[in-house]
């Protein structure tokens, strides 16, 4: 810090709030700590009795917090994201569309490992609505070394840390399995649940069929809808019981299975595969019909956005994969969970 004459303070950064008193009219901070003094501020400061002021010493090797926040914002902000104006060294990013919020965790952690830099985000790989808050950026001090921001720029490179991806899959085919439903002994309560969940992502069910538990019949029903929808969902018959043939039928239909089983409760018996043309096919366990949130709710936003999932993606679901049944939130959208 340095005490200088007020007339010489243009372009300098204030170390303290500057209180202005106008008798009978106003008393409060006229200039806040961190404010960059302009030529127009000088007469006001002098009228406040400030012949000298204390400033942070800056040079070509330092940046004001607002300048640093702009750099961090640029490193974070990808597709379909809006930003606020900088305020007290902070910029917030929001979703510009309904979509899937993605982030590069390695880059995020690399920047946050640099002393005096910080980026706080919501959980990645989750569904967001337009206007939802995604992240906030700032530096800790009012003045920071340029070298730290240069280091962050090098670590992040040309691709930003975050994006919001639009939902590109628009249609689905549902193959409901189960002899009890096929023969009309019970009502199909599974498909209406699926239809409602898909609506949230703008996906329409364009084909629906009900088949018994025979593996040949399930395989044929799946093959009948291939090429007619952006995704195929098979409901029921996903356990290890001898007459649960849905997983085998999906394999017979030509799908390359990514996983049969996931470290998530509820939803451990979930199956995901892909056909050669990239169409995803899923086997949904019975819990999807009645549980508030399951593995299906975790993967659906990513699949709807056209993200191809791998076995590693499912392994990573293990931490946070236990739904606690909270009344406050559901775990696929909890900002701190998963």
C-alpha positions as CSV (number, residue, x, y, z in Angstrom):
1,X,0.0,0.0,0.0
2,X,1.1,3.6,-0.6
3,X,-0.1,7.0,0.3
4,X,-0.2,9.4,-2.6
5,X,-1.7,12.8,-3.5
6,X,-5.3,12.5,-4.7
7,X,-4.5,14.4,-7.9
8,X,-2.0,11.7,-8.8
9,X,-4.4,8.8,-8.1
10,X,-6.0,8.4,-11.6
11,X,-5.8,4.7,-12.5
12,X,-4.9,3.5,-9.0
13,X,-6.9,1.1,-6.8
14,X,-8.4,2.3,-3.5
15,X,-7.4,0.4,-0.4
16,X,-10.4,1.4,1.7
17,X,-14.0,2.5,1.4
18,X,-14.3,6.3,1.1
19,X,-17.3,7.7,3.1
20,X,-19.1,10.8,1.8
21,X,-21.3,12.9,4.1
22,X,-23.8,15.4,2.8
23,X,-25.6,16.9,5.8
24,X,-29.3,16.1,5.8
25,X,-29.0,14.1,2.5
26,X,-26.5,11.3,2.5
27,X,-24.0,9.4,4.4
28,X,-22.3,6.2,3.0
29,X,-19.5,4.8,1.0
30,X,-19.1,7.0,-2.1
31,X,-16.2,4.8,-3.3
32,X,-15.7,1.2,-2.4
33,X,-12.4,-0.6,-1.6
34,X,-11.0,-1.8,-5.0
35,X,-12.5,1.1,-7.0
36,X,-10.2,2.3,-9.8
37,X,-9.9,6.1,-9.6
38,X,-10.9,8.0,-12.7
39,X,-10.3,11.7,-13.6
40,X,-13.9,12.4,-12.8
41,X,-13.5,11.1,-9.2
42,X,-10.7,13.6,-8.3
43,X,-13.0,16.6,-7.6
44,X,-15.4,14.4,-5.6
45,X,-12.6,13.0,-3.5
46,X,-11.2,16.5,-2.8
47,X,-14.7,17.7,-1.9
48,X,-14.7,14.9,0.7
49,X,-11.5,16.3,2.2
50,X,-9.3,13.6,0.8
51,X,-6.1,15.4,-0.1
52,X,-4.2,12.1,0.0
53,X,-5.5,8.6,-0.4
54,X,-4.0,5.1,0.2
55,X,-3.8,3.0,-2.9
56,X,-2.6,-0.5,-3.9
57,X,0.6,-0.2,-5.8
58,X,0.1,-1.5,-9.4
59,X,2.4,-1.8,-12.4
60,X,2.6,-3.7,-15.7
61,X,3.0,-7.0,-13.8
62,X,-0.3,-6.8,-11.8
63,X,-4.0,-6.9,-12.6
64,X,-7.0,-5.4,-10.8
65,X,-9.5,-7.9,-9.6
66,X,-12.0,-6.9,-12.2
67,X,-9.5,-7.4,-15.0
68,X,-8.6,-10.8,-13.6
69,X,-12.3,-11.8,-13.3
70,X,-12.7,-11.0,-17.0
71,X,-9.9,-13.4,-17.9
72,X,-11.3,-16.2,-15.7
73,X,-14.7,-15.6,-17.2
74,X,-13.3,-16.0,-20.7
75,X,-11.6,-19.3,-19.7
76,X,-14.9,-20.7,-18.3
77,X,-17.5,-19.4,-20.7
78,X,-18.3,-21.9,-23.5
79,X,-21.4,-22.5,-25.7
80,X,-24.8,-21.3,-24.8
81,X,-23.8,-19.4,-21.6
82,X,-24.6,-15.8,-20.5
83,X,-22.6,-13.7,-18.1
84,X,-23.2,-10.8,-15.7
85,X,-21.3,-7.6,-15.6
86,X,-18.3,-7.6,-13.3
87,X,-19.1,-6.5,-9.8
88,X,-16.5,-6.2,-7.0
89,X,-14.3,-8.6,-8.8
90,X,-16.9,-11.3,-9.5
91,X,-18.6,-12.5,-12.7
92,X,-21.4,-15.0,-12.7
93,X,-22.3,-17.3,-15.6
94,X,-25.8,-18.6,-16.4
95,X,-27.4,-21.0,-18.8
96,X,-28.5,-19.4,-22.1
97,X,-30.7,-22.4,-23.1
98,X,-32.3,-25.5,-21.5
99,X,-29.6,-28.2,-21.9
100,X,-26.8,-30.2,-20.3
101,X,-24.2,-28.4,-18.3
102,X,-20.8,-29.9,-18.9
103,X,-17.4,-29.1,-17.5
104,X,-13.8,-30.2,-17.8
105,X,-13.0,-31.2,-14.2
106,X,-9.2,-31.5,-14.8
107,X,-9.0,-27.9,-16.1
108,X,-11.3,-26.7,-13.3
109,X,-9.1,-28.3,-10.7
110,X,-6.0,-27.0,-12.3
111,X,-7.1,-23.4,-12.2
112,X,-8.4,-23.7,-8.6
113,X,-5.0,-25.1,-7.6
114,X,-3.4,-21.8,-8.5
115,X,-3.1,-19.6,-5.3
116,X,-5.6,-16.7,-5.2
117,X,-7.7,-17.9,-8.1
118,X,-11.2,-19.4,-7.7
119,X,-14.0,-20.8,-9.9
120,X,-17.1,-22.2,-8.2
121,X,-19.6,-24.2,-10.3
122,X,-22.7,-26.3,-9.9
123,X,-22.3,-30.0,-10.5
124,X,-21.4,-30.9,-14.0
125,X,-23.2,-33.3,-16.4
126,X,-26.6,-32.1,-15.1
127,X,-29.7,-30.7,-16.7
128,X,-30.2,-27.0,-16.5
129,X,-32.9,-24.5,-17.4
130,X,-32.3,-21.2,-19.2
131,X,-31.2,-18.6,-16.6
132,X,-29.9,-21.2,-14.1
133,X,-26.7,-20.1,-12.3
134,X,-23.8,-22.2,-13.5
135,X,-20.6,-20.7,-12.0
136,X,-18.9,-17.7,-10.4
137,X,-15.4,-16.5,-10.9
138,X,-13.1,-14.1,-9.0
139,X,-9.6,-13.7,-7.6
140,X,-9.1,-13.4,-3.8
141,X,-7.0,-10.2,-3.6
142,X,-7.8,-6.8,-5.1
143,X,-4.6,-6.8,-7.1
144,X,-3.0,-10.0,-8.4
145,X,0.1,-10.9,-10.4
146,X,-0.4,-11.3,-14.1
147,X,1.7,-14.4,-14.1
148,X,-1.0,-16.3,-12.2
149,X,-3.6,-15.5,-14.9
150,X,-1.1,-16.4,-17.6
151,X,-0.6,-19.7,-15.9
152,X,-4.4,-20.3,-15.9
153,X,-4.6,-19.5,-19.6
154,X,-1.9,-21.9,-20.4
155,X,-3.6,-24.7,-18.4
156,X,-7.0,-24.2,-20.0
157,X,-5.9,-23.7,-23.6
158,X,-8.2,-22.9,-26.4
159,X,-11.3,-24.9,-25.3
160,X,-13.3,-23.3,-22.4
161,X,-13.9,-25.2,-19.2
162,X,-17.7,-25.2,-19.5
163,X,-20.5,-25.6,-22.0
164,X,-24.2,-26.0,-22.1
165,X,-25.2,-28.5,-24.8
166,X,-28.6,-28.5,-26.4
167,X,-30.8,-31.6,-26.3
168,X,-30.5,-33.1,-29.8
169,X,-32.4,-36.4,-29.5
170,X,-36.0,-35.8,-30.1
171,X,-37.8,-39.1,-30.4
172,X,-38.0,-42.4,-28.5
173,X,-39.4,-45.9,-29.0
174,X,-40.7,-47.8,-26.0
175,X,-40.8,-51.6,-25.9
176,X,-42.7,-52.6,-22.7
177,X,-42.0,-56.3,-21.7
178,X,-43.9,-58.6,-19.4
179,X,-46.5,-61.3,-20.0
180,X,-48.7,-59.9,-17.3
181,X,-49.0,-56.6,-19.2
182,X,-49.1,-58.2,-22.6
183,X,-52.1,-60.5,-21.6
184,X,-53.9,-57.5,-20.0
185,X,-53.7,-59.0,-16.4
186,X,-52.3,-55.7,-15.1
187,X,-52.1,-52.1,-16.5
188,X,-48.9,-50.8,-18.0
189,X,-47.9,-48.2,-15.5
190,X,-44.3,-48.0,-16.7
191,X,-44.8,-46.3,-20.0
192,X,-46.7,-43.3,-18.8
193,X,-43.8,-42.6,-16.3
194,X,-41.3,-42.8,-19.2
195,X,-43.3,-40.5,-21.4
196,X,-43.4,-37.8,-18.6
197,X,-39.7,-38.0,-17.9
198,X,-38.9,-37.7,-21.6
199,X,-41.1,-34.7,-22.0
200,X,-38.8,-32.7,-19.8
201,X,-36.1,-33.0,-22.5
202,X,-38.4,-32.4,-25.4
203,X,-38.4,-36.0,-26.4
204,X,-41.6,-37.6,-27.9
205,X,-42.5,-41.2,-27.8
206,X,-43.3,-42.1,-31.4
207,X,-43.5,-45.9,-31.2
208,X,-44.8,-48.0,-28.3
209,X,-45.2,-51.8,-28.3
210,X,-46.0,-54.4,-25.6
211,X,-44.5,-57.9,-25.8
212,X,-44.4,-61.0,-23.6
213,X,-41.3,-62.3,-21.9
214,X,-40.1,-64.4,-24.7
215,X,-36.6,-63.4,-25.8
216,X,-37.3,-63.9,-29.5
217,X,-40.4,-61.7,-29.2
218,X,-38.5,-58.9,-27.3
219,X,-35.7,-59.1,-29.9
220,X,-38.2,-58.8,-32.8
221,X,-40.0,-55.9,-31.1
222,X,-36.7,-54.0,-30.7
223,X,-35.6,-54.7,-34.3
224,X,-39.0,-53.5,-35.5
225,X,-38.3,-50.0,-34.2
226,X,-34.7,-49.6,-35.0
227,X,-34.2,-46.7,-37.3
228,X,-37.6,-45.2,-36.4
229,X,-36.5,-43.2,-33.3
230,X,-33.5,-41.5,-31.8
231,X,-33.4,-43.9,-28.8
232,X,-35.0,-47.2,-27.7
233,X,-36.2,-47.9,-24.2
234,X,-37.0,-51.3,-23.0
235,X,-39.0,-51.5,-19.7
236,X,-39.0,-54.4,-17.3
237,X,-37.4,-57.8,-17.3
238,X,-34.0,-56.5,-16.2
239,X,-33.3,-58.7,-13.1
240,X,-31.4,-62.0,-13.0
241,X,-34.6,-64.1,-12.8
242,X,-34.6,-66.9,-15.4
243,X,-37.6,-65.4,-17.3
244,X,-36.2,-61.9,-17.4
245,X,-34.9,-61.8,-21.0
246,X,-34.6,-58.1,-21.8
247,X,-30.8,-57.9,-21.4
248,X,-30.3,-60.9,-23.7
249,X,-32.8,-59.6,-26.2
250,X,-31.0,-56.2,-26.4
251,X,-27.7,-58.1,-27.1
252,X,-29.3,-60.3,-29.7
253,X,-30.6,-57.2,-31.5
254,X,-27.1,-56.2,-32.3
255,X,-26.4,-53.6,-29.6
256,X,-22.9,-53.2,-28.2
257,X,-23.5,-53.1,-24.4
258,X,-21.6,-50.5,-22.5
259,X,-22.8,-51.7,-19.1
260,X,-25.3,-54.0,-17.6
261,X,-25.4,-52.9,-14.0
262,X,-24.5,-49.6,-12.4
263,X,-23.2,-48.6,-9.0
264,X,-26.4,-46.5,-8.3
265,X,-29.3,-47.1,-6.0
266,X,-32.0,-47.2,-7.1
267,X,-31.2,-48.5,-10.5
268,X,-28.5,-51.1,-10.2
269,X,-29.9,-53.3,-13.0
270,X,-29.8,-50.6,-15.7
271,X,-28.4,-51.5,-19.1
272,X,-27.0,-49.1,-21.8
273,X,-25.9,-50.1,-25.3
274,X,-25.4,-48.5,-28.7
275,X,-26.0,-49.7,-32.2
276,X,-23.5,-49.2,-35.0
277,X,-25.3,-46.0,-36.1
278,X,-24.9,-44.5,-32.6
279,X,-28.5,-45.0,-31.5
280,X,-28.7,-45.7,-27.8
281,X,-30.8,-48.5,-26.3
282,X,-31.6,-48.8,-22.6
283,X,-33.0,-51.5,-20.4
284,X,-34.8,-49.8,-17.5
285,X,-35.3,-51.7,-14.2
286,X,-38.6,-51.6,-12.4
287,X,-37.5,-48.9,-9.9
288,X,-37.8,-46.3,-12.7
289,X,-41.5,-46.8,-12.5
290,X,-42.0,-45.8,-8.9
291,X,-38.8,-44.2,-7.5
292,X,-38.5,-40.4,-7.5
293,X,-35.0,-40.4,-8.9
294,X,-32.9,-43.3,-10.3
295,X,-30.0,-44.0,-12.6
296,X,-32.3,-43.2,-15.6
297,X,-32.6,-39.6,-14.3
298,X,-28.8,-39.4,-14.1
299,X,-28.0,-40.5,-17.6
300,X,-31.0,-39.2,-19.5
301,X,-29.8,-35.5,-19.8
302,X,-26.4,-36.7,-21.2
303,X,-28.0,-39.1,-23.6
304,X,-30.5,-36.5,-24.8
305,X,-27.6,-34.1,-25.5
306,X,-25.9,-36.7,-27.7
307,X,-23.1,-37.5,-25.2
308,X,-21.9,-41.1,-25.7
309,X,-21.4,-42.7,-22.3
310,X,-18.6,-45.1,-21.5
311,X,-18.0,-47.7,-18.8
312,X,-15.9,-45.2,-16.9
313,X,-18.8,-42.8,-16.8
314,X,-20.8,-45.4,-14.9
315,X,-17.9,-46.3,-12.6
316,X,-17.8,-42.6,-11.6
317,X,-21.4,-42.6,-10.6
318,X,-20.6,-44.8,-7.6
319,X,-19.6,-41.9,-5.4
320,X,-22.8,-40.1,-4.8
321,X,-24.8,-42.9,-6.4
322,X,-26.9,-43.6,-3.3
323,X,-30.1,-41.6,-3.3
324,X,-30.9,-40.6,0.3
325,X,-34.6,-39.8,-0.4
326,X,-34.4,-36.2,0.8
327,X,-37.5,-34.2,0.8
328,X,-35.6,-31.0,-0.1
329,X,-34.1,-32.2,-3.4
330,X,-33.6,-35.2,-5.7
331,X,-30.0,-36.4,-6.2
332,X,-29.7,-36.0,-10.0
333,X,-30.0,-32.2,-9.6
334,X,-28.6,-31.7,-6.1
335,X,-25.9,-29.0,-6.4
336,X,-23.6,-30.6,-3.8
337,X,-24.4,-34.3,-4.2
338,X,-23.4,-37.0,-6.7
